[in-house]
């Protein structure tokens, strides 16, 4: 899978976003000062218009 260790001495994070039609996902990786992967968070969402939400509630 690759190396999960960073090469610098500072805490940092990396964020990437993927999109397909009405779906979107963001992946965030956070590393500690030693360069070890501390946490990985993935957020996904489905985009629909406000008009569709209102119409579906009628």
C-alpha positions as CSV (number, residue, x, y, z in Angstrom):
1,X,0.0,0.0,0.0
2,X,2.7,2.5,0.4
3,X,4.5,4.2,3.2
4,X,2.5,5.9,6.0
5,X,5.4,7.8,7.5
6,X,6.2,11.4,6.7
7,X,9.8,12.7,6.3
8,X,9.6,16.0,8.2
9,X,9.4,16.8,11.9
10,X,6.2,18.8,11.9
11,X,2.6,17.8,12.3
12,X,0.6,18.1,9.1
13,X,-2.5,16.9,7.3
14,X,-3.4,16.0,3.7
15,X,-6.8,16.5,2.1
16,X,-8.1,15.2,-1.2
17,X,-11.5,15.4,-2.7
18,X,-13.1,13.0,-5.3
19,X,-16.3,13.7,-7.2
20,X,-18.6,11.6,-9.4
21,X,-22.0,12.9,-10.6
22,X,-23.9,13.8,-7.5
23,X,-21.5,12.2,-5.0
24,X,-18.4,13.6,-3.4
25,X,-15.9,12.2,-0.9
26,X,-13.0,13.8,1.0
27,X,-10.2,11.9,2.6
28,X,-8.1,13.6,5.3
29,X,-4.9,12.1,6.7
30,X,-3.2,13.5,9.8
31,X,0.3,12.8,10.8
32,X,2.1,13.5,14.1
33,X,5.5,15.1,14.6
34,X,7.2,11.8,14.2
35,X,5.7,11.3,10.8
36,X,3.4,8.4,11.8
37,X,-0.1,8.3,10.5
38,X,-2.3,9.4,13.4
39,X,-5.8,9.5,11.9
40,X,-7.6,9.0,8.6
41,X,-11.0,10.5,8.1
42,X,-13.3,10.0,5.1
43,X,-16.3,12.2,4.6
44,X,-18.9,11.4,1.9
45,X,-21.9,13.3,0.8
46,X,-24.6,13.1,-1.9
47,X,-25.5,16.4,-3.4
48,X,-29.1,17.2,-4.2
49,X,-30.7,20.5,-4.9
50,X,-32.8,22.4,-2.4
51,X,-35.7,22.3,-4.9
52,X,-35.7,18.5,-4.9
53,X,-35.7,18.4,-1.1
54,X,-38.7,20.7,-1.0
55,X,-40.5,18.8,-3.7
56,X,-40.0,15.5,-1.9
57,X,-41.6,16.8,1.3
58,X,-44.9,17.8,-0.4
